[in-house]
Structure formats: C-alpha cells, structure tokens
Amino acid sequence: MNDTAKVLLVGGPQDLPERIVPLPPPKDDVKIELRNGYEHFRRTSRYEDTTEGRLPVYEWWERTEMPG
C-alpha cells in the first residue's frame, strides 16, 4: 500500500474504472467523469476493509451530465 490516503466508492454504475480512489479535500465529494457525465459520491460514516486497508466509504448519490 502506498502513502496516498484513499476511499472506497460504493454504488453507482457497474463499469466505474476504479472503486478505490484518492481521498478528496476535506468536505468535498468524489466526482468521477464517466460517459459524458459525472458520478458523484458522498462520504458516509462507514468504513470497509479492502485490499488497501480499512477505508472510508463514499456512496453514490447522483449523476450529472456534461454540458453540450
């Protein structure tokens, strides 16, 4: 495991490229670009054991489309 703090993404599209991603800045959500839009994940109070260690869980809550 490297020294970068990470989080676990749950829910949302099945074809997300990664489920373990870098920790966002404090009070920020995780936003993943996918198929001409963004998948948004919010912090929960849960933690889950992963191959990268015990990580905070961010749960999918909405998708927004890119303009154009």
Summary of the structure (lengths in Angstrom):
residues: 68
radius of gyration: 12.2
end to end distance: 39.5
largest distance: 39.8
contacts: 147
relative contact order: 0.31
helix: 0%
strand: 59%
